[in-house]
Amino acid sequence: SVILILSKMKDIEPAPQCQIRSFAPEKVAIVRERLARQEQEIERFARVFDSLGNRNRLRILLALEHEELCVCDVAQVLKLSVAATSHQLRALHERGWLKMRNDGKMVYYRLLPNVLREILEQGKTFLGDRIAS
């Protein structure tokens, strides 16, 4: 119940915090400026990582790893509705990670591994170069 949750929350210690507003305002200004220059890249990779952080989208990418599948078959593989699957496939297609083709009333998707591989390499470089240095 709510009372039980609230009583348990009282037992949680708050994370340590600084007691002053800023210890190194010069450093803060430099870091803010650096981040502002990278905002487009940050936004781009935030969308990439957000897409990859969605369990169903990741499962779709893996399901299409070796072969093309129609929307209804992907839905069966994932045990999702066709509508939910179609929504996720469309999002991945809009990212440019999937190729779509129509065959009458059927819609097929396949993974574009080279595109995804290139984006992942760029993400690795984007983060790795900054974190490793």
Disulfide bonds with the S-S distance in Angstrom:
none
